[in-house]
């Protein structure tokens, strides 16, 4: 079950199904980093980056994470 205090979008897939991005960031931030590189994570890229910065997993003043996809220019 999710740990509580949900914040952000709730995932309907993966090992954290039913958890919000904020809950995942507090318990398993590495999963969100991994999700950024997957097709399923594309709709959440900006929110994942913002959430990881809020929980202190990423530097606040670092570059914004963007993933264009393997075959995009």
Residue pairs with C-beta under 8 A, 6 or more apart in sequence:
1 18
2 16
2 18
2 19
2 20
2 23
3 19
3 23
3 26
3 27
4 23
5 22
5 23
5 26
6 19
6 20
6 22
6 23
7 20
7 21
7 22
7 23
7 51
8 20
8 21
8 22
8 47
8 51
9 20
9 21
9 44
9 47
10 18
10 19
10 20
10 21
11 17
11 18
11 19
11 20
11 21
11 24
12 18
13 40
14 31
14 35
14 40
15 31
16 23
16 24
16 28
16 31
21 32
21 44
21 47
21 48
21 51
22 51
22 54
22 55
24 31
24 32
25 32
25 51
25 52
25 54
25 55
25 57
26 55
29 52
29 55
29 57
32 41
32 48
32 51
32 52
33 52
33 57
35 41
35 44
35 48
36 45
36 48
36 49
36 65
36 67
37 67
39 69
41 48
41 67
42 67
42 69
45 65
45 66
45 67
46 64
48 65
49 58
49 64
49 65
52 58
53 59
53 60
58 65
